[in-house]
Amino acid sequence: MSPENDPLLQPFQLKKLRLKNRIMTTSHEPAYPEDGMPKAKYLAYHLERAKAGIALTMTAGSATVSRDSPPVFNNILAYKDEVVPWLKNLTDACHEHGTAVMIQLTHLGRRTGWNKADWLPVVSPSHEREAAHRSFPKKMETWDIDRIKGDYVAAAQRMQAAGMDGIELQAYGHLMDQFWSPLTNSLDAPYGGSMDNRLHFTFEVLQGIRDAVGPDFIVGVRYTGDEDLPGGFGPQEGLEISKRLKDSGLVDFLNVIRGHIDTDAGLTDVIPVQGMRSSPHLDFAGEIRAATGFPTFHAAKIQDVTTARYAIESGKLDMVGMTRAHMADPHIVRKMIQGREDTIRPCVGANFCLDRIYQGGEAYCLHNPATGRELTMPHVIPKTSTPRKVLVVGAGPAGVEAARVASERGHRVVVLEAAAKPGGQIRLTAQSHRRREMISIIDWRVARCEEQGVRFIYNILADSTRVLAERPDVVIIATGGLPHTEVLSAGNELVDSTWDIISGAVKPGKNVLLFDDAGDHAALQAAEVVGASGAHLEVMTPDRSFAPEVMAMNLVPYMRSLQKLNVTFTVTYRLMSVERSANRLIAQVGSDYGGVNQQRVVDQVIINHGTRPLDELYLELKADSLNGGAVDYDALIAGRPQPHSNAMGNGYQLFRIGDAVSARNTHAAIYDALRLVKDL
């Protein structure tokens, strides 16, 4: 489809603001602020997407308007005057590329903690605690309401002073819709009881903002049109709220979501992860647009251009949010305009980005390590002036990324792979129907490598002779690792690995103990296979929490699957040894806390304890390499090429990356490759 005819690339007029196309990133907080301010890293992240042609970048999910709304992760502090010049820098920079900039303002209400920041009480229209953040709120008094209304107005004025094009107020799971919901509002009139009363706070805030910023400044609301929760308000009441927002004359657009976010499961339904249905709330948003005839925005797992195009062409939306998709590839619009849609790096729905921020980290894309690192990592690989021959051993995620980056640098690249297909551990992961999207991480890279003429040689178990026969200038070992199960005092020969189960090499038993001492996806994927077979399964971990490496939102679909099966979950117990007794296995169980000596009688024991590097080839090549396999960390971190100075051998530099170094995760493996090879 040509740019002239593409519905996604047509402009949209929002009051006096002309948006140059229909693609936006909705409000999200990648947790990049420094001291609550959007400084250089934050600006670089949004500017990358502006340069590539996005129409609207909506910054700062949950920028907080009050001191008693302390961020639950690293959010922008909109209640501070010092935020204005930082936001002005960001806004001006994006405006230079024709991209509009807005921000989301909020008071978190009960969705935060009293033991953060200034240790002020959490407030809400009732004493009802939110499960996710656990604080018991103070039921708001009139002076709280008056104070917070003023804070909203002051924050909006700061955003206008920063030159932003508009704001949206957050009303799903936060203070504003805590007033709306009968589940979280037990106030008396005029702020509690009837719908009129429950909306009273919102319209007072909107009126105060409009009076302060004038008629031209854009103001919208991102809100839930259906709590989808027993006792909460449903779609009919949500539609009535939508109409009242429109009819108020105080709002310029509606940004619709569906659901509730007070639990991990609820949040995951609002922002679906891989294996869940794409664009699950698009039709609902379209119904609100049809009923109101009002500018409508929406985002929820609209991760591909085809779905986004349908959302606009069908008239369901006026602006479509592709937020996580732009974390995977910030250049979506540019590639569309250039007719290179097929080269867009796909979002695989792994949700590494969001899960990290909810655990206090920064948002990083599972397979684009340049996102959030724009100050140090390139999204477009620069060419080298000195092409070399690069040999990569291993075609897992680290290896194919190394090959992609090296080939885009202009090097001649050969990849040797022992298996018949690329993918490594990703191919094993994709055995799970729910995680099959992960294979796109490999497919996208192989396609880019083939465009650059990379030569892949499969079904070859490389040794040093074969490597040196290629006469490489650089050798990169990306051979990954193999499961490590020898963790018991006795009986290691009697256990299976999670890989055995996931791959189908070993069939599940009837009565199974799965000991998870790594806390990652492999244990839960194996558990799904065992549970689905009808076996009785106990998943045991020595950790005090279950599957800590999987993180909250990714855990939800696993638990929905496993809790329906015959699965028992046991925390804080450690498998010590296994012995055979007739046709049964006797598992001895202890505890790191001491004083425990239990047994389990089963017919299969599975162990998940990460991987150990496949490093034999690396060690074989090390002595004759120029650098002895050493990595100059100062050069690596500073973005300088690795030095050639300590010549030791036959003319090749040697490096290893990914799990060939140590067991980590997919993001770490790909980041290893990018940060090393971009400077070769």
Secondary structure, 3 states (H helix, E strand, C coil): CCCCCCHHHCCEEECCEEECCCEEECCCCCCCCECCECCHHHHHHHHHHHHCCCCEEEEEEEEECCCCCCCCCCCCECCCCCHHHHHHHHHHHHHCCCCEEEEEEECCCCCCCCCCCCCCCCEECCCCCCCCCCCCCEECCHHHHHHHHHHHHHHHHHHHHCCCCEEEEEECCCHHHHHHCCCCCCCCCCCCCCHHHHCHHHHHHHHHHHHHHCCCCEEEEEEECCCCCCCCCCHHHHHHHHHHHHHCCCCCEEEEECCCCCCHHHHHHHCCCCCCCCCCCHHHHHHHHHHHCCCEEECCCCCCHHHHHHHHHCCCCCEEECHHHHHHCCCHHHHHHCCCHHHCCCCCCCCHHHHHHHCCCCCCECCECCCCCCCCCCCCCCCCCCCCEEEEECCCHHHHHHHHHHHHHCCEEEEECCCCCCCCHHHHHCCCHHHHHHHHHHHHHHHHHHHCCCEEECCCCCCHHHHHHCCCCEEEECCCEEECCCCCCCCHHHCEEHHHHHHCCCCCCCEEEEEECCCCHHHHHHHHHHHHCCCEEEEEECCCCCCCCCCHHHHHHHHHHHCCCCEEEEECCEEEEEEEECCEEEEEEECCCCCCCEEEEECEEEEECCEEECCHHHHHHHCCCCCCCCCCHHHHHHCCCCCCCCCCCCCCEEEECHHHCCCCCHHHHHHHHHHHHCCC
